[in-house]
Amino acid sequence: MEQMMIHGGVIRRLWPADLSAFREHLLRLDAKSRYDRFAMSVNDEFLIRYAERCFGIDDVIYGYYVDGALRGAGELRAVGNNIIGGSVEAAFSVEKDWRRRGVGSELMSRIVRAARNRRADALYMSCLASNVAMQALAKKFEADLRFETDDMTGRLVAREPTPASVWGEFADNATSFATAMLDLQTRVFSMQPRA
């Protein structure tokens, strides 16, 4: 379906069963990547607590898996109380060795589609002035987003969700959920004692 191979990895939606992989991904980020992602210095305890709060009903996370390890993530969450029809925030993290391979662009395309399908009126992206990679990623999506000059706040271009965009996300979610369940079953089975 929507899962495609990108430099030996696959991008798919993350589910609560992926919590440990998401946490481990965040913990592998180097100090600069952590600063770029959270706009402040953060320690391991902060990242552990953060990961535990990321799989709520209004959270949409896509991840980039390589050989069973999560190496990148794109997050979409509501700014207010409801992700449908309101303002949303996007955030991205890609481990250093997997950057400049198109992973950020693939994650961003799914986040933009998810925001549009939820009829978001604004998509906020915090981007530090020193984060040139994130600024370049945002510029790739100028057809979908309009950015204000004083910061990296994107406004979605007024387009209704289409049957194709809704179906694409549905198919992607179904495939991703099945893959997550197979991964979980594999992890559980591998922990069973051998006879």
Buried (B, 14 or more C-beta within 10 A) or exposed (E): EBBEEBEEBBBBBBBEBBBEBBBEBBEBBEEEBBBBBBEEEBEEEBBEEBBEEBBEEBBBBBBBBBEEBBBBBBBBBBBEEEBEEBBBBBBBBBBEEBBEBEBBEBBBBBBBBBBBBBEBEBBBBBBEEEBEBBBEBBEEBEEBBEBEEEEBBBBBEEEEBEEEBEEBBEEBBEBBBEBBEEBBEEEEEEEEEEE
